[in-house]
Amino acid sequence: MIELTDIQKQIQQTFRDFSDRVVKPLAAKIDEEKKFPMELFKQVGALGFYGMRYPESAGGSGLDIVSYSLAVMELARGSLSLAACCTMQSLMGTYFLYRFGDKEIKEKYFAEALEGNKIGGICMTEPNAGSDLMAVKTIARVTDDGFVLNGQKTWITSAPVADFFTVLARTDNHEQLSIFFVPSNLEGVMIGKSIEKMGVRGSVTSEVAFIDVKLPKNYLLGEIGGGTKCLREILAEIRIMTAALAIGIATAAYEDALKYAKERTQFGKPIGKFQAIQMKFADMDVQLETAKLYVLHAAELSDKNLPRQKEAMIAKLYASEIANNICDQASRVLASYGYAVEYNIERYLRDARFTLIGGGTSEILKINIAKELGL
Ligand SMILES: Cc1cc2nc3c(=O)[nH]c(=O)nc-3n(C[C@H](O)[C@H](O)[C@H](O)COP(=O)(O)OP(=O)(O)OC[C@H]3O[C@@H](n4cnc5c(N)ncnc54)[C@H](O)[C@@H]3O)c2cc1C
């Protein structure tokens, strides 16, 4: 059992209050409008969320992954669309700038991103490179004064509103991948139209093309060919974070369904008094409690800098699968009202599908868990 510290409890409470008071009332509108929730995104910045994981020396608050995961769970309980935008900013969107950015990048972009004043995205996926990132075709040609970038990326979160990207590409002098910093206002950066999605619709996603984009030498983040190694540095944290998103949406569905089961009366009594409904809640409760504990366990391993690759994969796999099951079961509890747009359950069901994909699909995670077992 994980005993939360006073600071961790305080953070959880702060984000819980924010979610209940500010996010939840706007969640349906965010989904309906399919627009990046800029105002809320900035309010989350004012709460210090984007700098939580970075040390104070870098402008952050140097908090642990357990605290971060608790905050993510609460944001996702309010709106998975908002939480998806905010976690992209706080983790993948900014990490490589923090690790490798020079003075210009850190001052002009990283520091502003921690405040929520500039928005970052990460461009890894391509039309023919999803789970298999080694198939990335985007190419950075090495020139005397830097690089020229060409390629096509897709499914890029926050791209339509992004100020900068971290881009995974292959240089023409190395077979391994490299990482580049690319401001979105450079000539040749083209943002495609938003991809219409079934869920997390407020977290806008689009294609991004790079056509002869000239990059100075300092926009290479890390070493040539060092991209895959760098990505592995935060892979466990990406998975723990996605697992925390899944816990958040599962909690929202569970809580709504529990309230409904106590209020809705059929055959002369609340439906929560029927054993068939009680069994559903017992199952959901077991799944939610065990998943939450396991996600926090993986987060604690990360905080102690202990091996955590397998645990992070188990956390992400289990939390995303149970989240989808809980949203399904919650929808059955509400029956026709679970099918009505007026109630939130149908949105939770649509949103939860996202957690099965981001951070590695269940199939890929199972393959890699088996590898960890020496198979
Ligand atoms: C809402 C959303 C936001 C996203 N945001 C970003 C972003 O900001 N930046 C970014 O770069 N990408 C982003 N992505 C892309 C995401 O990372 C990819 O979708 C993901 O990596 C899976 O790739 P794919 O969809 O091409 O599936 P594929 O890799 O084509 O997989 C298709 C199916 O085949 C299975 N499969 C694949 N390989 C194997 C194998 N070896 N063995 C067994 N089964 C296999 C998969 O599990 C899956 O079931 C986003 C996706 C979504 C849905």
PDBQT file of the ligand as one rigid body, heavy atoms in Angstrom, charges set to zero:
ROOT
HETATM    1  C1  LIG A 401      -5.544  10.591 -30.195  1.00  0.00    +0.000 C 
HETATM    2  C2  LIG A 401      -4.156  10.243 -30.639  1.00  0.00    +0.000 A 
HETATM    3  C3  LIG A 401      -3.121  11.112 -30.412  1.00  0.00    +0.000 A 
HETATM    4  C4  LIG A 401      -1.830  10.824 -30.860  1.00  0.00    +0.000 A 
HETATM    5  N1  LIG A 401      -0.828  11.748 -30.665  1.00  0.00    +0.000 NA
HETATM    6  C5  LIG A 401       0.395  11.501 -31.181  1.00  0.00    +0.000 A 
HETATM    7  C6  LIG A 401       1.433  12.491 -31.088  1.00  0.00    +0.000 A 
HETATM    8  O1  LIG A 401       1.257  13.566 -30.508  1.00  0.00    +0.000 OA
HETATM    9  N2  LIG A 401       2.614  12.244 -31.684  1.00  0.00    +0.000 N 
HETATM   10  C7  LIG A 401       2.872  11.078 -32.343  1.00  0.00    +0.000 A 
HETATM   11  O2  LIG A 401       3.972  10.926 -32.851  1.00  0.00    +0.000 OA
HETATM   12  N3  LIG A 401       1.912  10.122 -32.450  1.00  0.00    +0.000 NA
HETATM   13  C8  LIG A 401       0.682  10.293 -31.883  1.00  0.00    +0.000 A 
HETATM   14  N4  LIG A 401      -0.307   9.338 -31.997  1.00  0.00    +0.000 N 
HETATM   15  C9  LIG A 401      -0.030   8.125 -32.761  1.00  0.00    +0.000 C 
HETATM   16  C10 LIG A 401       0.160   6.893 -31.918  1.00  0.00    +0.000 C 
HETATM   17  O3  LIG A 401       1.363   6.972 -31.204  1.00  0.00    +0.000 OA
HETATM   18  C11 LIG A 401       0.114   5.707 -32.876  1.00  0.00    +0.000 C 
HETATM   19  O4  LIG A 401      -1.217   5.646 -33.332  1.00  0.00    +0.000 OA
HETATM   20  C12 LIG A 401       0.507   4.423 -32.205  1.00  0.00    +0.000 C 
HETATM   21  O5  LIG A 401       1.892   4.377 -32.081  1.00  0.00    +0.000 OA
HETATM   22  C13 LIG A 401       0.031   3.199 -32.981  1.00  0.00    +0.000 C 
HETATM   23  O6  LIG A 401       0.376   3.308 -34.333  1.00  0.00    +0.000 OA
HETATM   24  P1  LIG A 401      -0.692   2.996 -35.496  1.00  0.00    +0.000 P 
HETATM   25  O7  LIG A 401      -1.966   3.651 -35.133  1.00  0.00    +0.000 OA
HETATM   26  O8  LIG A 401      -0.056   3.335 -36.770  1.00  0.00    +0.000 OA
HETATM   27  O9  LIG A 401      -0.960   1.439 -35.387  1.00  0.00    +0.000 OA
HETATM   28  P2  LIG A 401      -0.094   0.249 -36.049  1.00  0.00    +0.000 P 
HETATM   29  O10 LIG A 401       1.282   0.282 -35.530  1.00  0.00    +0.000 OA
HETATM   30  O11 LIG A 401      -0.303   0.226 -37.502  1.00  0.00    +0.000 OA
HETATM   31  O12 LIG A 401      -0.845  -1.003 -35.413  1.00  0.00    +0.000 OA
HETATM   32  C14 LIG A 401      -2.076  -1.530 -35.930  1.00  0.00    +0.000 C 
HETATM   33  C15 LIG A 401      -2.427  -2.787 -35.138  1.00  0.00    +0.000 C 
HETATM   34  O13 LIG A 401      -1.401  -3.786 -35.343  1.00  0.00    +0.000 OA
HETATM   35  C16 LIG A 401      -0.853  -4.178 -34.075  1.00  0.00    +0.000 C 
HETATM   36  N5  LIG A 401       0.591  -4.430 -34.246  1.00  0.00    +0.000 N 
HETATM   37  C17 LIG A 401       1.530  -3.604 -34.784  1.00  0.00    +0.000 A 
HETATM   38  N6  LIG A 401       2.735  -4.182 -34.755  1.00  0.00    +0.000 NA
HETATM   39  C18 LIG A 401       2.563  -5.406 -34.188  1.00  0.00    +0.000 A 
HETATM   40  C19 LIG A 401       3.443  -6.486 -33.856  1.00  0.00    +0.000 A 
HETATM   41  N7  LIG A 401       4.752  -6.435 -34.077  1.00  0.00    +0.000 N 
HETATM   42  N8  LIG A 401       2.906  -7.584 -33.266  1.00  0.00    +0.000 NA
HETATM   43  C20 LIG A 401       1.578  -7.644 -32.982  1.00  0.00    +0.000 A 
HETATM   44  N9  LIG A 401       0.700  -6.663 -33.254  1.00  0.00    +0.000 NA
HETATM   45  C21 LIG A 401       1.186  -5.555 -33.858  1.00  0.00    +0.000 A 
HETATM   46  C22 LIG A 401      -1.132  -2.997 -33.147  1.00  0.00    +0.000 C 
HETATM   47  O14 LIG A 401      -1.145  -3.410 -31.786  1.00  0.00    +0.000 OA
HETATM   48  C23 LIG A 401      -2.492  -2.563 -33.625  1.00  0.00    +0.000 C 
HETATM   49  O15 LIG A 401      -3.473  -3.392 -33.083  1.00  0.00    +0.000 OA
HETATM   50  C24 LIG A 401      -1.586   9.586 -31.523  1.00  0.00    +0.000 A 
HETATM   51  C25 LIG A 401      -2.635   8.683 -31.710  1.00  0.00    +0.000 A 
HETATM   52  C26 LIG A 401      -3.900   8.992 -31.268  1.00  0.00    +0.000 A 
HETATM   53  C27 LIG A 401      -5.020   8.011 -31.497  1.00  0.00    +0.000 C 
ENDROOT
TORSDOF 0
